Protein backbone atom coordinates (compact mmCIF):
# COMPACT_ATOMS: atom_id res chain seq x y z
CA UNK A 1 0.00 0.00 0.00
CA UNK A 2 1.25 3.47 -0.85
CA UNK A 3 0.85 6.58 1.29
CA UNK A 4 0.56 8.52 -1.99
CA UNK A 5 -2.61 6.71 -3.08
CA UNK A 6 -5.32 9.09 -4.30
CA UNK A 7 -9.08 9.03 -4.02
CA UNK A 8 -10.80 9.65 -7.34
CA UNK A 9 -12.91 12.74 -7.87
CA UNK A 10 -15.80 10.54 -8.96
CA UNK A 11 -15.67 8.52 -5.72
CA UNK A 12 -15.49 11.66 -3.58
CA UNK A 13 -18.59 13.05 -5.26
CA UNK A 14 -20.41 9.70 -5.11
CA UNK A 15 -19.85 9.56 -1.34
CA UNK A 16 -21.95 12.69 -0.92
CA UNK A 17 -25.06 10.79 -2.09
CA UNK A 18 -24.92 8.07 0.58
CA UNK A 19 -28.12 8.57 2.67
CA UNK A 20 -26.44 8.18 6.07
CA UNK A 21 -23.72 10.67 5.21
CA UNK A 22 -25.72 13.15 3.15
CA UNK A 23 -25.86 16.81 4.11
CA UNK A 24 -28.65 19.25 3.25
CA UNK A 25 -28.00 21.37 0.14
CA UNK A 26 -29.46 24.68 1.29
CA UNK A 27 -26.77 27.33 0.82
CA UNK A 28 -26.87 29.94 -1.93
CA UNK A 29 -24.15 32.22 -3.33
CA UNK A 30 -25.37 34.94 -0.94
CA UNK A 31 -25.15 32.56 2.04
CA UNK A 32 -21.61 31.60 1.09
CA UNK A 33 -20.52 35.21 0.57
CA UNK A 34 -21.95 36.21 3.96
CA UNK A 35 -20.30 33.14 5.45
CA UNK A 36 -16.93 34.26 4.07
CA UNK A 37 -17.33 37.87 5.17
CA UNK A 38 -18.44 36.65 8.59
CA UNK A 39 -15.23 34.74 9.23
CA UNK A 40 -12.77 37.13 7.55
CA UNK A 41 -13.89 40.35 9.25
CA UNK A 42 -13.22 39.81 12.91
CA UNK A 43 -10.33 40.57 15.23
CA UNK A 44 -8.27 41.76 12.26
CA UNK A 45 -10.28 44.86 11.50
CA UNK A 46 -10.88 45.76 15.15
CA UNK A 47 -7.30 45.35 16.44
CA UNK A 48 -4.80 44.29 13.79
CA UNK A 49 -5.22 47.42 11.67
CA UNK A 50 -4.08 49.70 14.48
CA UNK A 51 -1.19 47.48 15.57
CA UNK A 52 0.24 47.16 12.06
CA UNK A 53 -0.11 50.89 11.37
CA UNK A 54 1.45 52.01 14.66
CA UNK A 55 4.39 49.60 14.75
CA UNK A 56 5.23 48.71 11.15
CA UNK A 57 3.87 50.74 8.25
CA UNK A 58 2.23 53.99 9.35
CA UNK A 59 -0.42 55.36 6.94
CA UNK A 60 1.06 53.08 4.25
CA UNK A 61 -0.68 50.19 6.01
CA UNK A 62 -3.31 50.52 3.30
CA UNK A 63 -0.65 49.31 0.83
CA UNK A 64 0.08 46.38 3.15
CA UNK A 65 -3.58 45.39 2.94
CA UNK A 66 -3.50 45.58 -0.85
CA UNK A 67 -0.37 43.41 -1.04
CA UNK A 68 -1.93 40.86 1.30
CA UNK A 69 -5.12 40.91 -0.74
CA UNK A 70 -3.14 40.04 -3.87
CA UNK A 71 -1.47 37.13 -2.08
CA UNK A 72 -4.78 35.85 -0.72
CA UNK A 73 -6.45 36.47 -4.07
CA UNK A 74 -4.05 34.07 -5.78
CA UNK A 75 -4.80 31.38 -3.21
CA UNK A 76 -8.53 32.15 -3.50
CA UNK A 77 -8.42 31.49 -7.26
CA UNK A 78 -6.90 28.06 -6.59
CA UNK A 79 -9.54 27.30 -3.95
CA UNK A 80 -12.29 28.41 -6.34
CA UNK A 81 -11.13 26.02 -9.07
CA UNK A 82 -10.90 23.08 -6.68
CA UNK A 83 -14.18 23.85 -4.92
CA UNK A 84 -16.09 24.06 -8.21
CA UNK A 85 -14.47 20.87 -9.51
CA UNK A 86 -14.69 18.81 -6.31
CA UNK A 87 -17.80 20.09 -4.45
CA UNK A 88 -17.21 17.92 -1.38
CA UNK A 89 -16.82 18.77 2.32
CA UNK A 90 -13.30 18.99 3.63
CA UNK A 91 -11.85 21.93 1.70
CA UNK A 92 -8.10 21.58 1.13
CA UNK A 93 -8.11 18.08 2.66
CA UNK A 94 -10.46 16.73 -0.02
CA UNK A 95 -8.67 18.61 -2.80
CA UNK A 96 -5.29 17.22 -1.74
CA UNK A 97 -6.67 13.67 -1.47
CA UNK A 98 -7.74 13.85 -5.11
CA UNK A 99 -4.49 15.30 -6.45
CA UNK A 100 -1.49 14.86 -4.16
CA UNK A 101 -2.17 11.61 -2.29
CA UNK A 102 -3.42 10.30 1.05
CA UNK A 103 -0.47 11.29 3.22
CA UNK A 104 -0.58 14.87 1.92
CA UNK A 105 -4.35 14.92 2.46
CA UNK A 106 -3.83 13.75 6.03
CA UNK A 107 -1.21 16.43 6.65
CA UNK A 108 -3.49 19.15 5.35
CA UNK A 109 -6.50 17.82 7.25
CA UNK A 110 -4.44 17.76 10.44
CA UNK A 111 -3.29 21.33 9.72
CA UNK A 112 -6.85 22.51 9.10
CA UNK A 113 -7.95 20.95 12.36
CA UNK A 114 -5.25 22.94 14.12
CA UNK A 115 -6.23 26.14 12.30
CA UNK A 116 -9.96 25.91 12.83
CA UNK A 117 -10.28 24.55 16.38
CA UNK A 118 -7.45 26.59 17.88
CA UNK A 119 -8.62 29.61 15.90
CA UNK A 120 -12.13 29.27 17.32
CA UNK A 121 -10.69 29.07 20.85
CA UNK A 122 -8.47 32.12 20.37
CA UNK A 123 -11.26 34.23 18.89
CA UNK A 124 -13.67 33.12 21.64
CA UNK A 125 -11.24 34.56 24.19
CA UNK A 126 -11.02 37.76 22.15
CA UNK A 127 -14.82 37.88 22.09
CA UNK A 128 -14.85 37.54 25.87
CA UNK A 129 -12.47 40.50 26.20
CA UNK A 130 -14.67 42.75 24.05
CA UNK A 131 -17.80 41.51 25.81
CA UNK A 132 -16.39 42.53 29.21
CA UNK A 133 -15.52 45.98 27.83
CA UNK A 134 -18.98 46.39 26.35
CA UNK A 135 -20.70 45.27 29.55
CA UNK A 136 -18.56 47.70 31.51
CA UNK A 137 -19.50 50.56 29.18
CA UNK A 138 -23.20 49.96 29.82
CA UNK A 139 -22.72 49.68 33.59
CA UNK A 140 -22.64 45.89 34.05
CA UNK A 141 -19.39 44.76 35.75
CA UNK A 142 -18.13 41.24 35.17
CA UNK A 143 -16.12 39.28 37.80
CA UNK A 144 -12.43 39.28 36.86
CA UNK A 145 -11.84 35.67 37.91
CA UNK A 146 -14.64 34.51 35.55
CA UNK A 147 -13.53 36.58 32.56
CA UNK A 148 -10.53 36.79 30.21
CA UNK A 149 -7.29 36.16 32.08
CA UNK A 150 -9.17 34.82 35.12
CA UNK A 151 -9.35 31.35 36.59
CA UNK A 152 -12.06 30.29 34.14
CA UNK A 153 -13.23 32.33 31.17
CA UNK A 154 -16.94 31.63 31.61
CA UNK A 155 -18.03 34.05 28.90
CA UNK A 156 -15.89 32.33 26.25
CA UNK A 157 -17.19 28.91 27.29
CA UNK A 158 -20.81 30.06 27.19
CA UNK A 159 -20.33 31.50 23.70
CA UNK A 160 -18.89 28.24 22.37
CA UNK A 161 -21.64 26.18 24.00
CA UNK A 162 -24.38 28.29 22.43
CA UNK A 163 -22.75 28.27 18.99
CA UNK A 164 -22.07 24.51 19.09
CA UNK A 165 -25.76 23.95 19.80
CA UNK A 166 -26.69 26.22 16.91
CA UNK A 167 -24.34 24.42 14.50
CA UNK A 168 -25.81 21.07 15.57
CA UNK A 169 -29.38 22.21 14.91
CA UNK A 170 -28.63 23.03 11.29
CA UNK A 171 -26.41 24.80 8.78
CA UNK A 172 -29.23 26.95 7.43
CA UNK A 173 -30.21 28.11 10.90
CA UNK A 174 -26.55 28.88 11.61
CA UNK A 175 -26.36 30.91 8.40
CA UNK A 176 -29.45 32.92 9.36
CA UNK A 177 -27.90 33.90 12.67
CA UNK A 178 -24.60 34.51 10.91
CA UNK A 179 -26.28 36.80 8.37
CA UNK A 180 -27.86 38.93 11.10
CA UNK A 181 -24.57 39.27 13.00
CA UNK A 182 -22.61 39.99 9.83
CA UNK A 183 -25.16 42.72 9.08
CA UNK A 184 -24.51 44.27 12.50
CA UNK A 185 -20.76 43.99 11.99
CA UNK A 186 -20.85 45.57 8.53
CA UNK A 187 -23.02 48.40 9.86
CA UNK A 188 -20.44 49.16 12.55
CA UNK A 189 -17.54 48.97 10.10
CA UNK A 190 -19.31 51.31 7.67
CA UNK A 191 -20.18 53.57 10.62
CA UNK A 192 -16.48 53.80 11.48
CA UNK A 193 -15.66 54.71 7.88
CA UNK A 194 -18.34 57.35 7.34
CA UNK A 195 -18.26 58.81 10.85
CA UNK A 196 -14.49 58.84 10.88
CA UNK A 197 -14.20 60.74 7.59
CA UNK A 198 -15.33 63.90 9.35
CA UNK A 199 -12.46 63.62 11.86
CA UNK A 200 -9.65 63.04 9.35
CA UNK A 201 -6.72 65.44 9.64
CA UNK A 202 -4.74 65.37 6.34
CA UNK A 203 -1.56 66.22 8.27
CA UNK A 204 -1.71 62.75 9.85
CA UNK A 205 -0.95 61.22 6.44
CA UNK A 206 2.46 62.92 6.36
CA UNK A 207 4.77 61.12 5.94
CA UNK A 208 2.63 58.51 4.18
CA UNK A 209 5.57 56.08 4.24
CA UNK A 210 7.54 56.86 7.44
CA UNK A 211 11.34 56.54 7.07
CA UNK A 212 12.79 53.17 7.96
CA UNK A 213 14.06 52.83 11.52
CA UNK A 214 15.82 49.91 13.24
CA UNK A 215 14.04 48.21 16.10
CA UNK A 216 15.75 46.69 19.09
CA UNK A 217 14.46 43.72 20.98
CA UNK A 218 15.57 41.85 24.07
CA UNK A 219 13.28 38.94 23.26
CA UNK A 220 14.52 35.37 23.39
CA UNK A 221 16.10 33.97 20.21
CA UNK A 222 13.23 31.57 19.60
CA UNK A 223 10.73 34.44 19.36
CA UNK A 224 12.33 35.98 16.26
CA UNK A 225 11.12 35.15 12.73
CA UNK A 226 12.77 32.07 11.22
CA UNK A 227 13.98 33.91 8.12
CA UNK A 228 15.57 36.62 10.24
CA UNK A 229 17.45 34.08 12.34
CA UNK A 230 18.66 32.14 9.30
CA UNK A 231 19.79 35.14 7.24
CA UNK A 232 20.94 37.31 10.13
CA UNK A 233 18.77 40.30 9.20
CA UNK A 234 18.42 43.22 11.57
CA UNK A 235 14.77 43.94 12.45
CA UNK A 236 13.38 47.29 11.30
CA UNK A 237 10.07 49.14 11.06
CA UNK A 238 8.51 51.54 8.58
CA UNK A 239 9.88 52.31 5.14
CA UNK A 240 9.35 49.91 2.23
CA UNK A 241 10.39 47.01 4.44
CA UNK A 242 7.74 48.04 6.96
CA UNK A 243 5.06 47.87 4.28
CA UNK A 244 5.94 44.26 3.49
CA UNK A 245 6.31 43.40 7.18
CA UNK A 246 2.86 44.90 7.67
CA UNK A 247 1.58 42.79 4.78
CA UNK A 248 2.92 39.65 6.48
CA UNK A 249 1.04 40.64 9.65
CA UNK A 250 -2.27 41.75 8.14
CA UNK A 251 -2.29 38.75 5.79
CA UNK A 252 -3.83 36.88 8.69
CA UNK A 253 -6.72 39.32 8.80
CA UNK A 254 -7.87 37.70 5.54
CA UNK A 255 -7.72 34.13 6.78
CA UNK A 256 -11.15 32.54 6.57
CA UNK A 257 -12.22 32.60 2.94
CA UNK A 258 -10.95 29.01 2.67
CA UNK A 259 -13.58 27.97 5.23
CA UNK A 260 -16.24 28.64 2.57
CA UNK A 261 -14.94 25.59 0.70
CA UNK A 262 -15.66 23.32 3.68
CA UNK A 263 -19.41 23.76 3.08
CA UNK A 264 -19.25 22.56 -0.54
CA UNK A 265 -21.68 19.68 -0.01
CA UNK A 266 -24.30 22.02 1.43
CA UNK A 267 -24.33 24.45 -1.51
CA UNK A 268 -27.30 24.30 -3.88
CA UNK A 269 -25.19 24.96 -6.97
CA UNK A 270 -21.56 24.48 -5.85
CA UNK A 271 -20.01 24.80 -9.32
CA UNK A 272 -21.36 28.35 -9.62
CA UNK A 273 -21.89 29.48 -6.02
CA UNK A 274 -18.59 28.42 -4.40
CA UNK A 275 -16.30 30.55 -6.63
CA UNK A 276 -18.69 33.48 -6.18
CA UNK A 277 -18.73 33.09 -2.39
CA UNK A 278 -14.94 32.74 -2.07
CA UNK A 279 -13.93 35.58 -4.38
CA UNK A 280 -16.77 37.98 -3.50
CA UNK A 281 -16.10 37.72 0.25
CA UNK A 282 -12.41 38.43 -0.30
CA UNK A 283 -13.11 41.48 -2.51
CA UNK A 284 -15.65 42.94 -0.05
CA UNK A 285 -13.27 42.53 2.89
CA UNK A 286 -10.34 44.06 0.98
CA UNK A 287 -12.34 47.22 0.27
CA UNK A 288 -13.47 47.47 3.90
CA UNK A 289 -9.97 46.88 5.30
CA UNK A 290 -8.47 49.54 3.03
CA UNK A 291 -11.18 52.06 3.93
CA UNK A 292 -10.83 51.49 7.67
CA UNK A 293 -7.03 51.74 7.54
CA UNK A 294 -7.23 55.05 5.67
CA UNK A 295 -9.74 56.45 8.16
CA UNK A 296 -7.95 55.34 11.33
CA UNK A 297 -4.55 56.68 10.21
CA UNK A 298 -6.26 59.94 9.18
CA UNK A 299 -8.02 60.35 12.52
CA UNK A 300 -4.99 59.64 14.73
CA UNK A 301 -1.28 60.06 14.02
CA UNK A 302 0.12 56.60 13.32
CA UNK A 303 2.55 56.65 16.27
CA UNK A 304 -0.29 57.53 18.68
CA UNK A 305 -2.71 54.76 17.64
CA UNK A 306 -3.77 52.36 20.40
CA UNK A 307 -2.69 49.00 18.98
CA UNK A 308 -5.04 46.96 21.19
CA UNK A 309 -8.36 48.64 20.35
CA UNK A 310 -7.63 51.17 17.64
CA UNK A 311 -11.14 51.87 16.37
CA UNK A 312 -12.82 52.38 19.72
CA UNK A 313 -10.06 54.43 21.34
CA UNK A 314 -9.72 56.68 18.29
CA UNK A 315 -13.24 58.00 18.85
CA UNK A 316 -12.72 58.19 22.62
CA UNK A 317 -9.66 60.41 22.12
CA UNK A 318 -11.75 62.69 19.93
CA UNK A 319 -14.43 63.04 22.64
CA UNK A 320 -17.01 60.49 21.44
CA UNK A 321 -17.10 57.66 24.01
CA UNK A 322 -20.60 56.68 22.85
CA UNK A 323 -19.16 55.79 19.47
CA UNK A 324 -16.61 53.59 21.23
CA UNK A 325 -19.42 51.67 22.96
CA UNK A 326 -21.12 51.09 19.61
CA UNK A 327 -17.86 49.85 18.10
CA UNK A 328 -17.33 47.47 21.04
CA UNK A 329 -20.80 46.06 20.42
CA UNK A 330 -19.89 45.58 16.77
CA UNK A 331 -16.72 43.76 17.78
CA UNK A 332 -18.77 41.40 19.96
CA UNK A 333 -21.09 40.64 17.03
CA UNK A 334 -18.16 40.38 14.64
CA UNK A 335 -16.17 37.91 16.67
CA UNK A 336 -19.28 35.79 17.27
CA UNK A 337 -19.54 35.12 13.53
CA UNK A 338 -15.87 34.19 13.36
CA UNK A 339 -16.19 31.55 16.10
CA UNK A 340 -19.36 30.22 14.47
CA UNK A 341 -17.84 29.80 11.03
CA UNK A 342 -14.59 28.31 12.32
CA UNK A 343 -16.52 25.67 14.26
CA UNK A 344 -18.59 24.81 11.19
CA UNK A 345 -15.40 24.51 9.16
CA UNK A 346 -13.73 22.26 11.73
CA UNK A 347 -16.72 19.92 11.91
CA UNK A 348 -16.83 19.58 8.10
CA UNK A 349 -13.13 18.77 7.83
CA UNK A 350 -13.38 16.02 10.46
CA UNK A 351 -16.59 14.83 8.77
CA UNK A 352 -14.71 14.30 5.50
CA UNK A 353 -11.73 12.63 7.18
CA UNK A 354 -13.85 10.23 9.20
CA UNK A 355 -15.99 9.39 6.17
CA UNK A 356 -12.76 8.30 4.49
CA UNK A 357 -12.01 6.27 7.66
CA UNK A 358 -8.76 8.13 8.35
CA UNK A 359 -10.51 8.91 11.64
CA UNK A 360 -13.13 6.66 13.29
CA UNK A 361 -16.12 6.26 10.94
CA UNK A 362 -18.85 6.81 13.60
CA UNK A 363 -17.74 10.45 13.85
CA UNK A 364 -19.22 11.15 10.40
CA UNK A 365 -22.75 10.05 11.30
CA UNK A 366 -25.39 12.62 10.35
CA UNK A 367 -28.32 13.43 12.64
CA UNK A 368 -31.52 11.92 11.17
CA UNK A 369 -33.52 15.09 11.82
CA UNK A 370 -31.06 17.99 11.59
CA UNK A 371 -28.92 16.47 8.82
CA UNK A 372 -25.72 17.72 10.45
CA UNK A 373 -22.64 15.81 11.69
CA UNK A 374 -23.77 16.12 15.29
CA UNK A 375 -21.24 13.77 16.93
CA UNK A 376 -18.31 15.72 15.51
CA UNK A 377 -19.89 19.06 16.33
CA UNK A 378 -20.44 18.13 19.98
CA UNK A 379 -16.88 16.83 20.39
CA UNK A 380 -15.38 19.90 18.73
CA UNK A 381 -17.60 22.15 20.84
CA UNK A 382 -16.37 20.54 24.06
CA UNK A 383 -12.70 20.78 23.01
CA UNK A 384 -13.00 24.42 21.95
CA UNK A 385 -14.88 25.25 25.18
CA UNK A 386 -12.14 23.75 27.35
CA UNK A 387 -9.30 25.38 25.44
CA UNK A 388 -11.01 28.79 25.35
CA UNK A 389 -12.09 28.67 28.99
CA UNK A 390 -9.08 27.13 30.70
CA UNK A 391 -6.01 27.78 28.56
CA UNK A 392 -4.03 31.01 28.30
CA UNK A 393 -3.69 30.91 24.51
CA UNK A 394 -1.13 33.72 24.34
CA UNK A 395 1.22 33.36 21.40
CA UNK A 396 -0.40 30.22 20.04
CA UNK A 397 -2.32 32.41 17.59
CA UNK A 398 0.60 32.00 15.19
CA UNK A 399 -0.11 28.27 15.13
CA UNK A 400 -3.36 29.12 13.37
CA UNK A 401 -1.42 31.01 10.74
CA UNK A 402 1.14 28.34 9.93
CA UNK A 403 -1.57 25.70 9.51
CA UNK A 404 -3.52 27.97 7.16
CA UNK A 405 -0.52 28.92 5.04
CA UNK A 406 0.46 25.26 4.68
CA UNK A 407 -3.04 24.56 3.36
CA UNK A 408 -2.72 27.42 0.87
CA UNK A 409 0.60 26.06 -0.41
CA UNK A 410 -0.70 22.53 -0.97
CA UNK A 411 -3.90 23.69 -2.66
CA UNK A 412 -1.88 25.86 -5.04
CA UNK A 413 0.37 22.94 -5.94
CA UNK A 414 -2.65 20.64 -6.21
CA UNK A 415 -4.19 22.78 -8.97
CA UNK A 416 -1.15 22.19 -11.16
CA UNK A 417 -1.04 18.45 -10.42
CA UNK A 418 -4.76 17.92 -11.10
CA UNK A 419 -4.58 19.89 -14.36
CA UNK A 420 -1.96 17.41 -15.60
CA UNK A 421 -3.39 14.21 -14.11
CA UNK A 422 -7.06 14.89 -14.91
CA UNK A 423 -7.32 17.35 -17.82
CA UNK A 424 -10.68 15.76 -18.70
CA UNK A 425 -12.46 16.98 -15.56
CA UNK A 426 -15.16 19.62 -16.13
CA UNK A 427 -14.10 22.81 -14.37
CA UNK A 428 -16.76 25.46 -13.80
CA UNK A 429 -14.00 27.88 -12.80
CA UNK A 430 -10.37 27.85 -13.96
CA UNK A 431 -7.34 29.62 -12.54
CA UNK A 432 -5.82 31.71 -15.35
CA UNK A 433 -2.16 31.45 -16.37
CA UNK A 434 -1.50 28.00 -14.92
CA UNK A 435 1.11 27.10 -13.71
CA UNK A 436 2.45 30.63 -13.15
CA UNK A 437 -0.24 31.93 -10.76
CA UNK A 438 -0.43 28.78 -8.58
CA UNK A 439 3.37 28.71 -8.29
CA UNK A 440 3.38 32.39 -7.35
CA UNK A 441 0.66 31.72 -4.77
CA UNK A 442 2.62 28.86 -3.19
CA UNK A 443 5.86 30.88 -3.16
CA UNK A 444 4.28 33.90 -1.44
CA UNK A 445 2.60 31.73 1.19
CA UNK A 446 5.86 29.87 1.85
CA UNK A 447 7.66 33.17 2.28
CA UNK A 448 5.10 34.25 4.85
CA UNK A 449 5.59 31.02 6.83
CA UNK A 450 9.29 31.88 7.06
CA UNK A 451 8.31 35.15 8.74
CA UNK A 452 6.70 33.25 11.62
CA UNK A 453 8.69 32.73 14.80
CA UNK A 454 11.06 29.86 15.49
CA UNK A 455 8.88 28.96 18.49
CA UNK A 456 5.88 28.58 16.19
CA UNK A 457 7.86 26.28 13.89
CA UNK A 458 8.89 24.13 16.89
CA UNK A 459 5.27 23.76 17.99
CA UNK A 460 4.18 23.03 14.44
CA UNK A 461 6.73 20.23 14.12
CA UNK A 462 5.47 18.69 17.36
CA UNK A 463 1.84 18.92 16.19
CA UNK A 464 2.76 17.28 12.88
CA UNK A 465 4.68 14.49 14.68
CA UNK A 466 1.52 13.69 16.64
CA UNK A 467 -0.44 13.73 13.39
CA UNK A 468 1.92 11.29 11.68
CA UNK A 469 1.68 8.97 14.67
CA UNK A 470 -2.13 8.95 14.47
CA UNK A 471 -2.04 8.34 10.71
CA UNK A 472 0.39 5.42 10.75
CA UNK A 473 -1.10 3.81 13.87
CA UNK A 474 -4.73 4.19 12.73
CA UNK A 475 -5.58 5.73 9.38
CA UNK A 476 -3.00 4.08 7.13
CA UNK A 477 -4.45 0.57 7.49
CA UNK A 478 -8.07 1.53 8.12
CA UNK A 479 -8.65 4.10 5.38
CA UNK A 480 -11.21 3.19 2.73
CA UNK A 481 -8.51 3.18 0.07
CA UNK A 482 -6.65 0.55 2.11
CA UNK A 483 -9.64 -1.70 2.88
CA UNK A 484 -11.70 -1.12 -0.25
CA UNK A 485 -14.84 -0.71 1.87
CA UNK A 486 -17.78 1.33 0.67
CA UNK A 487 -19.60 3.68 3.01
CA UNK A 488 -22.50 1.24 3.16
CA UNK A 489 -20.22 -1.64 4.20
CA UNK A 490 -18.57 0.56 6.82
CA UNK A 491 -21.96 1.44 8.25
CA UNK A 492 -23.06 -2.21 8.32
CA UNK A 493 -19.82 -3.31 10.01
CA UNK A 494 -20.25 -0.60 12.63
CA UNK A 495 -23.83 -1.71 13.33
CA UNK A 496 -22.67 -5.32 13.75
CA UNK A 497 -19.93 -4.27 16.16
CA UNK A 498 -22.52 -2.51 18.30
Protein Blocks (a to p, Z undefined) as FASTA:
>chain_A
ZZkbccdfklmmmmmmgmklcccdfbcfklmmmmmmmmmmmmkmmmmmmmmmmmmnmmml
mmmmmmmmmmmmmmmmmmmmmmmmmgcehijmmmmmmmnojklmmmmmmmmmmmmmmmmm
mmmmmmmmmmmmmmmmnopacdfklmghiabdfklmmmmmmmmmmmmnomklmmmmmmmm
mmmmmmmmmmmmmmmmmmpcfklmpcfbdcddddddfbdfklpcfklmmnopacdeehjk
lmmmmmmmmmmmmgojlmmmmmmmmpfblmlmmmmmmmmmmmmmmmmmmmmmmmmmmmpc
fklccfklmmlmmmmmnopaklmmmmmmmmmmmmmmmmmmmmmmmmmmmmmmmmnopacf
klmpccfklopafklmmmmmmmmmmmmmmpcfklmmmmmmmmmmmmmmmmmmmmmmmmmm
mmmbccfbdcehiaklmmmmmmmmmmmmmmpcfklmmmmmmmmmmmmmmmmmmmmmmpmk
lnopafklmmmmmmmmZZ
